[in-house]
Amino acid sequence: MEQIIKTTKERCPNFSNDEIMRLKELIEKYAGVLLNKTTDATSSRQKTAAWLEIEKEFIYRSVKQLKLKFENMKKIARREVVREKQGLRKTGGGPPNFTPGSETDWVRSIIPPISLDGENSIYDDDASEPIVTVSVDPVRSSNNDVLIGEQIKITNVLENVNTHTLESDRENECDVNNEVPQTTTKVCEWTEARLSAIDTAKEQQLEEHKLKMRLIQEKHAQELKFNEEKHNVELQILQLNKEKLQLELELLKRQIEK
């Protein structure tokens, strides 16, 4: 029970509507890097730098919180898209019984088309097939029973529609790929500037350390010199006192002899 209470206290507050809008703007700003499917080391560094920049511009949320919120938004969008597609497959006509939320529409706008795994799905069960609705007049038999309804939904995949969809997807991919270099260049420039600032700060700290060490050495040398001079003076005083005593002894001897 104590552990549960402690965990509850450490939870961060939920994102407000203004925070969600701000996160959307920043993700759209760096979408070319964040949504890049490349998984090499360079791409990972660029994504990390982009999230750090988002954290810097967001100010009061950490990278971990921002990434977790974005992942949750994508998960919710995937579930809503599946529900929407399941509603489209239902028979009986009528309007769809489920409409995705605004966040799902936003996620679809930056990751089109969205599926269960976030990838373009053509052959899986959640793939969208072109639906053609044909309106026909009711056909009745001799006993006045309806043989054909007022609407027939045809879900056959049309080759020309699929071709057009694939071409549109390729064009969208080309547009995204064209945007990536510019955004990547900005992130690289920002990363280089930040690394340069870190190097400059390290050099300044090193110079300050060298200056402190030099001052300490100079102070130590002055103390040694002062102590040496003091010691020499004390030796001279001792020598003078010794000579004084010798003179006094000689003077006493002479007085005794007289």
Short mmCIF file of the C-alpha atoms (twelve columns), coordinates in Angstrom:
data_MODEL
# 
_entry.id   MODEL 
# 
loop_
_atom_site.group_PDB 
_atom_site.id 
_atom_site.type_symbol 
_atom_site.label_atom_id 
_atom_site.label_alt_id 
_atom_site.label_comp_id 
_atom_site.label_asym_id 
_atom_site.label_seq_id 
_atom_site.Cartn_x 
_atom_site.Cartn_y 
_atom_site.Cartn_z 
_atom_site.pdbx_PDB_model_num 
ATOM 1   C CA . MET A 1   0.000   0.000   0.000   1 
ATOM 2   C CA . GLU A 2   2.835   2.401   0.835   1 
ATOM 3   C CA . GLN A 3   4.432   1.683   -2.523  1 
ATOM 4   C CA . ILE A 4   1.168   2.437   -4.352  1 
ATOM 5   C CA . ILE A 5   0.747   5.749   -2.512  1 
ATOM 6   C CA . LYS A 6   4.332   6.737   -3.287  1 
ATOM 7   C CA . THR A 7   3.904   5.948   -6.990  1 
ATOM 8   C CA . THR A 8   0.707   8.003   -7.132  1 
ATOM 9   C CA . LYS A 9   2.439   11.015  -5.619  1 
ATOM 10  C CA . GLU A 10  5.268   10.821  -8.161  1 
ATOM 11  C CA . ARG A 11  2.939   10.864  -11.194 1 
ATOM 12  C CA . CYS A 12  3.212   13.958  -13.337 1 
ATOM 13  C CA . PRO A 13  0.051   15.968  -14.119 1 
ATOM 14  C CA . ASN A 14  -1.876  15.121  -17.266 1 
ATOM 15  C CA . PHE A 15  -1.273  17.139  -20.411 1 
ATOM 16  C CA . SER A 16  -3.642  20.079  -20.797 1 
ATOM 17  C CA . ASN A 17  -5.220  20.960  -24.146 1 
ATOM 18  C CA . ASP A 18  -2.734  23.811  -24.591 1 
ATOM 19  C CA . GLU A 19  0.167   21.434  -23.896 1 
ATOM 20  C CA . ILE A 20  -1.171  18.922  -26.421 1 
ATOM 21  C CA . MET A 21  -1.475  21.652  -29.070 1 
ATOM 22  C CA . ARG A 22  2.077   22.819  -28.319 1 
ATOM 23  C CA . LEU A 23  3.396   19.241  -28.573 1 
ATOM 24  C CA . LYS A 24  1.649   18.796  -31.945 1 
ATOM 25  C CA . GLU A 25  3.267   21.986  -33.275 1 
ATOM 26  C CA . LEU A 26  6.749   20.901  -32.184 1 
ATOM 27  C CA . ILE A 27  6.347   17.363  -33.548 1 
ATOM 28  C CA . GLU A 28  5.200   18.787  -36.893 1 
ATOM 29  C CA . LYS A 29  8.241   21.076  -36.824 1 
ATOM 30  C CA . TYR A 30  10.653  18.126  -36.448 1 
ATOM 31  C CA . ALA A 31  8.518   15.477  -38.192 1 
ATOM 32  C CA . GLY A 32  11.093  15.001  -40.937 1 
ATOM 33  C CA . VAL A 33  13.549  13.661  -38.344 1 
ATOM 34  C CA . LEU A 34  11.247  12.027  -35.780 1 
ATOM 35  C CA . LEU A 35  9.217   10.057  -38.357 1 
ATOM 36  C CA . ASN A 36  12.225  8.976   -40.399 1 
ATOM 37  C CA . LYS A 37  12.202  5.151   -40.672 1 
ATOM 38  C CA . THR A 38  16.020  4.918   -40.827 1 
ATOM 39  C CA . THR A 39  17.483  3.222   -37.733 1 
ATOM 40  C CA . ASP A 40  21.222  3.794   -38.094 1 
ATOM 41  C CA . ALA A 41  23.400  5.563   -35.516 1 
ATOM 42  C CA . THR A 42  23.288  8.925   -37.298 1 
ATOM 43  C CA . SER A 43  19.499  8.888   -37.479 1 
ATOM 44  C CA . SER A 44  19.269  7.943   -33.792 1 
ATOM 45  C CA . ARG A 45  21.528  10.842  -32.823 1 
ATOM 46  C CA . GLN A 46  19.454  13.231  -34.919 1 
ATOM 47  C CA . LYS A 47  16.219  12.008  -33.317 1 
ATOM 48  C CA . THR A 48  17.724  12.384  -29.858 1 
ATOM 49  C CA . ALA A 49  18.854  15.909  -30.701 1 
ATOM 50  C CA . ALA A 50  15.377  16.731  -32.064 1 
ATOM 51  C CA . TRP A 51  13.679  15.512  -28.873 1 
ATOM 52  C CA . LEU A 52  16.129  17.544  -26.793 1 
ATOM 53  C CA . GLU A 53  15.258  20.617  -28.845 1 
ATOM 54  C CA . ILE A 54  11.535  19.906  -28.346 1 
ATOM 55  C CA . GLU A 55  12.151  19.599  -24.595 1 
ATOM 56  C CA . LYS A 56  14.020  22.918  -24.665 1 
ATOM 57  C CA . GLU A 57  11.208  24.710  -26.510 1 
ATOM 58  C CA . PHE A 58  8.471   23.028  -24.427 1 
ATOM 59  C CA . ILE A 59  10.330  24.115  -21.239 1 
ATOM 60  C CA . TYR A 60  8.352   22.349  -18.484 1 
ATOM 61  C CA . ARG A 61  8.152   18.717  -19.690 1 
ATOM 62  C CA . SER A 62  10.965  16.163  -19.941 1 
ATOM 63  C CA . VAL A 63  11.886  14.190  -23.062 1 
ATOM 64  C CA . LYS A 64  10.570  11.016  -21.426 1 
ATOM 65  C CA . GLN A 65  7.155   12.588  -20.753 1 
ATOM 66  C CA . LEU A 66  6.903   14.104  -24.243 1 
ATOM 67  C CA . LYS A 67  7.846   10.863  -26.037 1 
ATOM 68  C CA . LEU A 68  5.437   8.833   -23.869 1 
ATOM 69  C CA . LYS A 69  2.584   11.231  -24.663 1 
ATOM 70  C CA . PHE A 70  3.295   11.007  -28.407 1 
ATOM 71  C CA . GLU A 71  3.377   7.193   -28.263 1 
ATOM 72  C CA . ASN A 72  0.063   7.133   -26.372 1 
ATOM 73  C CA . MET A 73  -1.492  9.430   -28.987 1 
ATOM 74  C CA . LYS A 74  -0.376  7.041   -31.748 1 
ATOM 75  C CA . LYS A 75  -1.710  3.988   -29.870 1 
ATOM 76  C CA . ILE A 76  -5.112  5.616   -29.343 1 
ATOM 77  C CA . ALA A 77  -5.203  6.647   -33.009 1 
ATOM 78  C CA . ARG A 78  -4.465  3.085   -34.159 1 
ATOM 79  C CA . ARG A 79  -7.265  1.674   -32.010 1 
ATOM 80  C CA . GLU A 80  -9.737  4.267   -33.290 1 
ATOM 81  C CA . VAL A 81  -8.752  3.634   -36.909 1 
ATOM 82  C CA . VAL A 82  -9.367  -0.096  -36.431 1 
ATOM 83  C CA . ARG A 83  -12.812 0.622   -34.955 1 
ATOM 84  C CA . GLU A 84  -13.577 2.940   -37.856 1 
ATOM 85  C CA . LYS A 85  -12.598 0.297   -40.434 1 
ATOM 86  C CA . GLN A 86  -14.629 -2.355  -38.641 1 
ATOM 87  C CA . GLY A 87  -17.650 -0.046  -38.794 1 
ATOM 88  C CA . LEU A 88  -17.192 0.425   -42.538 1 
ATOM 89  C CA . ARG A 89  -17.329 -3.370  -43.062 1 
ATOM 90  C CA . LYS A 90  -20.667 -3.747  -41.306 1 
ATOM 91  C CA . THR A 91  -23.700 -4.504  -43.480 1 
ATOM 92  C CA . GLY A 92  -27.071 -2.844  -43.266 1 
ATOM 93  C CA . GLY A 93  -26.166 0.618   -44.498 1 
ATOM 94  C CA . GLY A 94  -26.611 3.795   -42.524 1 
ATOM 95  C CA . PRO A 95  -23.986 6.243   -41.272 1 
ATOM 96  C CA . PRO A 96  -20.837 4.953   -39.533 1 
ATOM 97  C CA . ASN A 97  -21.363 4.354   -35.818 1 
ATOM 98  C CA . PHE A 98  -17.897 5.567   -34.792 1 
ATOM 99  C CA . THR A 99  -15.987 8.733   -35.681 1 
ATOM 100 C CA . PRO A 100 -12.299 9.090   -34.693 1 
ATOM 101 C CA . GLY A 101 -11.290 12.037  -32.525 1 
ATOM 102 C CA . SER A 102 -9.338  15.106  -33.567 1 
ATOM 103 C CA . GLU A 103 -6.044  13.678  -32.259 1 
ATOM 104 C CA . THR A 104 -6.492  10.620  -34.483 1 
ATOM 105 C CA . ASP A 105 -7.068  12.874  -37.491 1 
ATOM 106 C CA . TRP A 106 -3.883  14.754  -36.594 1 
ATOM 107 C CA . VAL A 107 -1.842  11.535  -36.262 1 
ATOM 108 C CA . ARG A 108 -3.183  10.353  -39.633 1 
ATOM 109 C CA . SER A 109 -2.148  13.681  -41.156 1 
ATOM 110 C CA . ILE A 110 1.512   13.151  -40.213 1 
ATOM 111 C CA . ILE A 111 1.623   9.316   -40.586 1 
ATOM 112 C CA . PRO A 112 -0.686  8.473   -43.529 1 
ATOM 113 C CA . PRO A 113 -2.218  5.936   -43.689 1 
ATOM 114 C CA . ILE A 114 -2.100  4.642   -40.127 1 
ATOM 115 C CA . SER A 115 -2.586  0.958   -39.258 1 
ATOM 116 C CA . LEU A 116 -2.216  -1.291  -36.222 1 
ATOM 117 C CA . ASP A 117 1.570   -1.276  -36.414 1 
ATOM 118 C CA . GLY A 118 1.891   2.284   -37.684 1 
ATOM 119 C CA . GLU A 119 2.986   1.152   -41.174 1 
ATOM 120 C CA . ASN A 120 1.260   1.204   -44.526 1 
ATOM 121 C CA . SER A 121 -0.850  -1.971  -44.538 1 
ATOM 122 C CA . ILE A 122 -2.036  -3.229  -47.931 1 
ATOM 123 C CA . TYR A 123 -2.568  -6.939  -47.335 1 
ATOM 124 C CA . ASP A 124 -3.395  -7.106  -43.606 1 
ATOM 125 C CA . ASP A 125 -6.898  -7.341  -42.178 1 
ATOM 126 C CA . ASP A 126 -6.958  -3.654  -41.258 1 
ATOM 127 C CA . ALA A 127 -6.135  -2.526  -44.816 1 
ATOM 128 C CA . SER A 128 -8.638  -0.166  -46.392 1 
ATOM 129 C CA . GLU A 129 -10.275 -1.342  -49.590 1 
ATOM 130 C CA . PRO A 130 -12.066 0.991   -51.989 1 
ATOM 131 C CA . ILE A 131 -15.815 0.841   -51.373 1 
ATOM 132 C CA . VAL A 132 -18.151 1.629   -54.266 1 
ATOM 133 C CA . THR A 133 -21.766 2.347   -53.385 1 
ATOM 134 C CA . VAL A 134 -24.279 1.771   -56.197 1 
ATOM 135 C CA . SER A 135 -27.826 3.086   -55.869 1 
ATOM 136 C CA . VAL A 136 -30.434 0.920   -57.616 1 
ATOM 137 C CA . ASP A 137 -34.185 0.689   -57.621 1 
ATOM 138 C CA . PRO A 138 -35.682 -2.050  -55.447 1 
ATOM 139 C CA . VAL A 139 -36.389 -5.282  -57.343 1 
ATOM 140 C CA . ARG A 140 -39.401 -7.239  -56.136 1 
ATOM 141 C CA . SER A 141 -40.638 -10.768 -56.915 1 
ATOM 142 C CA . SER A 142 -44.195 -11.756 -57.767 1 
ATOM 143 C CA . ASN A 143 -45.088 -11.998 -54.072 1 
ATOM 144 C CA . ASN A 144 -43.787 -8.442  -53.550 1 
ATOM 145 C CA . ASP A 145 -40.718 -9.537  -51.497 1 
ATOM 146 C CA . VAL A 146 -37.672 -7.296  -51.802 1 
ATOM 147 C CA . LEU A 147 -34.874 -9.156  -53.566 1 
ATOM 148 C CA . ILE A 148 -32.318 -6.338  -53.805 1 
ATOM 149 C CA . GLY A 149 -31.957 -3.455  -51.296 1 
ATOM 150 C CA . GLU A 150 -31.807 0.192   -52.158 1 
ATOM 151 C CA . GLN A 151 -28.021 0.219   -51.815 1 
ATOM 152 C CA . ILE A 152 -25.387 -2.391  -52.615 1 
ATOM 153 C CA . LYS A 153 -21.870 -2.019  -51.201 1 
ATOM 154 C CA . ILE A 154 -19.227 -3.476  -53.457 1 
ATOM 155 C CA . THR A 155 -15.916 -4.065  -51.712 1 
ATOM 156 C CA . ASN A 156 -13.947 -5.517  -54.613 1 
ATOM 157 C CA . VAL A 157 -10.498 -4.024  -54.981 1 
ATOM 158 C CA . LEU A 158 -10.280 -2.061  -58.221 1 
ATOM 159 C CA . GLU A 159 -6.911  -2.199  -59.893 1 
ATOM 160 C CA . ASN A 160 -6.968  1.385   -61.145 1 
ATOM 161 C CA . VAL A 161 -7.899  2.720   -57.685 1 
ATOM 162 C CA . ASN A 162 -5.104  0.756   -56.021 1 
ATOM 163 C CA . THR A 163 -2.643  2.025   -58.619 1 
ATOM 164 C CA . HIS A 164 -3.697  5.610   -57.988 1 
ATOM 165 C CA . THR A 165 -3.419  5.104   -54.213 1 
ATOM 166 C CA . LEU A 166 0.066   3.615   -54.458 1 
ATOM 167 C CA . GLU A 167 1.221   6.447   -56.724 1 
ATOM 168 C CA . SER A 168 -0.144  9.011   -54.266 1 
ATOM 169 C CA . ASP A 169 1.673   7.266   -51.418 1 
ATOM 170 C CA . ARG A 170 4.920   7.351   -53.388 1 
ATOM 171 C CA . GLU A 171 4.458   11.081  -54.031 1 
ATOM 172 C CA . ASN A 172 3.845   11.668  -50.321 1 
ATOM 173 C CA . GLU A 173 6.969   9.693   -49.463 1 
ATOM 174 C CA . CYS A 174 8.974   11.767  -51.948 1 
ATOM 175 C CA . ASP A 175 7.654   14.987  -50.384 1 
ATOM 176 C CA . VAL A 176 8.625   13.770  -46.913 1 
ATOM 177 C CA . ASN A 177 12.059  12.678  -48.114 1 
ATOM 178 C CA . ASN A 178 12.583  16.098  -49.695 1 
ATOM 179 C CA . GLU A 179 11.772  17.778  -46.385 1 
ATOM 180 C CA . VAL A 180 14.107  15.558  -44.344 1 
ATOM 181 C CA . PRO A 181 17.470  16.993  -45.539 1 
ATOM 182 C CA . GLN A 182 16.502  20.577  -44.659 1 
ATOM 183 C CA . THR A 183 15.259  19.663  -41.183 1 
ATOM 184 C CA . THR A 184 18.177  17.292  -40.659 1 
ATOM 185 C CA . THR A 185 20.605  20.055  -41.613 1 
ATOM 186 C CA . LYS A 186 19.055  22.392  -39.045 1 
ATOM 187 C CA . VAL A 187 19.299  19.749  -36.325 1 
ATOM 188 C CA . CYS A 188 22.913  18.968  -37.269 1 
ATOM 189 C CA . GLU A 189 23.788  22.675  -37.187 1 
ATOM 190 C CA . TRP A 190 22.141  23.004  -33.792 1 
ATOM 191 C CA . THR A 191 23.996  19.920  -32.515 1 
ATOM 192 C CA . GLU A 192 27.338  21.237  -33.774 1 
ATOM 193 C CA . ALA A 193 26.662  24.633  -32.180 1 
ATOM 194 C CA . ARG A 194 25.798  22.981  -28.880 1 
ATOM 195 C CA . LEU A 195 28.916  20.787  -28.969 1 
ATOM 196 C CA . SER A 196 31.009  23.856  -29.806 1 
ATOM 197 C CA . ALA A 197 29.515  25.694  -26.830 1 
ATOM 198 C CA . ILE A 198 30.315  22.721  -24.585 1 
ATOM 199 C CA . ASP A 199 33.918  22.652  -25.845 1 
ATOM 200 C CA . THR A 200 34.222  26.406  -25.232 1 
ATOM 201 C CA . ALA A 201 32.895  26.010  -21.692 1 
ATOM 202 C CA . LYS A 202 35.378  23.195  -21.041 1 
ATOM 203 C CA . GLU A 203 38.249  25.348  -22.321 1 
ATOM 204 C CA . GLN A 204 37.167  28.218  -20.068 1 
ATOM 205 C CA . GLN A 205 37.021  25.893  -17.064 1 
ATOM 206 C CA . LEU A 206 40.492  24.571  -17.915 1 
ATOM 207 C CA . GLU A 207 41.893  28.110  -18.187 1 
ATOM 208 C CA . GLU A 208 40.319  29.053  -14.854 1 
ATOM 209 C CA . HIS A 209 41.830  25.952  -13.249 1 
ATOM 210 C CA . LYS A 210 45.262  26.782  -14.675 1 
ATOM 211 C CA . LEU A 211 44.982  30.357  -13.366 1 
ATOM 212 C CA . LYS A 212 44.023  29.158  -9.885  1 
ATOM 213 C CA . MET A 213 46.937  26.706  -9.846  1 
ATOM 214 C CA . ARG A 214 49.352  29.433  -10.956 1 
ATOM 215 C CA . LEU A 215 48.135  31.780  -8.208  1 
ATOM 216 C CA . ILE A 216 48.482  29.014  -5.626  1 
ATOM 217 C CA . GLN A 217 52.027  28.257  -6.801  1 
ATOM 218 C CA . GLU A 218 52.994  31.949  -6.730  1 
ATOM 219 C CA . LYS A 219 51.563  32.331  -3.231  1 
ATOM 220 C CA . HIS A 220 53.425  29.244  -2.065  1 
ATOM 221 C CA . ALA A 221 56.673  30.516  -3.591  1 
ATOM 222 C CA . GLN A 222 56.247  33.874  -1.857  1 
ATOM 223 C CA . GLU A 223 55.637  32.150  1.476   1 
ATOM 224 C CA . LEU A 224 58.766  30.040  1.016   1 
ATOM 225 C CA . LYS A 225 60.819  33.133  0.160   1 
ATOM 226 C CA . PHE A 226 59.463  35.017  3.161   1 
ATOM 227 C CA . ASN A 227 60.179  32.119  5.507   1 
ATOM 228 C CA . GLU A 228 63.693  31.802  4.111   1 
ATOM 229 C CA . GLU A 229 64.393  35.519  4.591   1 
ATOM 230 C CA . LYS A 230 62.931  35.346  8.089   1 
ATOM 231 C CA . HIS A 231 65.179  32.409  8.901   1 
ATOM 232 C CA . ASN A 232 68.243  34.268  7.629   1 
ATOM 233 C CA . VAL A 233 67.384  37.287  9.760   1 
ATOM 234 C CA . GLU A 234 66.972  35.090  12.823  1 
ATOM 235 C CA . LEU A 235 70.376  33.501  12.147  1 
ATOM 236 C CA . GLN A 236 71.951  36.947  11.872  1 
ATOM 237 C CA . ILE A 237 70.373  37.972  15.177  1 
ATOM 238 C CA . LEU A 238 71.699  34.838  16.836  1 
ATOM 239 C CA . GLN A 239 75.157  35.515  15.447  1 
ATOM 240 C CA . LEU A 240 75.080  39.084  16.749  1 
ATOM 241 C CA . ASN A 241 73.948  37.915  20.179  1 
ATOM 242 C CA . LYS A 242 76.769  35.377  20.191  1 
ATOM 243 C CA . GLU A 243 79.341  38.055  19.333  1 
ATOM 244 C CA . LYS A 244 77.872  40.319  21.990  1 
ATOM 245 C CA . LEU A 245 78.260  37.649  24.636  1 
ATOM 246 C CA . GLN A 246 81.855  37.016  23.622  1 
ATOM 247 C CA . LEU A 247 82.652  40.713  23.938  1 
ATOM 248 C CA . GLU A 248 81.046  40.871  27.351  1 
ATOM 249 C CA . LEU A 249 83.090  37.877  28.501  1 
ATOM 250 C CA . GLU A 250 86.343  39.454  27.336  1 
ATOM 251 C CA . LEU A 251 85.413  42.665  29.094  1 
ATOM 252 C CA . LEU A 252 84.790  40.819  32.335  1 
ATOM 253 C CA . LYS A 253 88.146  39.022  32.094  1 
ATOM 254 C CA . ARG A 254 90.003  42.298  31.703  1 
ATOM 255 C CA . GLN A 255 88.250  43.784  34.664  1 
ATOM 256 C CA . ILE A 256 89.178  40.779  36.796  1 
ATOM 257 C CA . GLU A 257 92.818  40.920  35.763  1 
ATOM 258 C CA . LYS A 258 93.069  44.537  36.859  1 
# 
